[in-house]
Amino acid sequence: MEILLKPHITEKTSRDSEDKGVYTFIVHKKANKIQIKEAVEEMYGVTVEAVRTSNVASKSRQRFTKAGILKGRSNAYKKAILQLAEGDIIDFYSNI
């Protein structure tokens, strides 16, 4: 089971990572806090002080088009918010 699926990068999470050292990841739905902490520490070589998780529910979507009404749902996912130790950073853009 792959624990970390991808980093969750938005304007708010970018601001939090710069100001507070808080990073957000999309993780596997069955991953617990201990597994998430170990995966981040192993992959990025940082020290994680705290892990918070939340399950984000799927939402119903619809849009009006020329062909009619299109209905669907967005995907549900689990989000992990990590507080790193003072001075540790994760650079997502170094591989680009």
Buried (B, 14 or more C-beta within 10 A) or exposed (E): EEBBBEEBBEEEBEEBBEEEBBBBBBBBEEBEBEBBBEBBBEEBEBEBEEBEBEEEEEEEEEEEEEEEEEEEEEEEBBBBBBBBEEEBEBEEEEEE
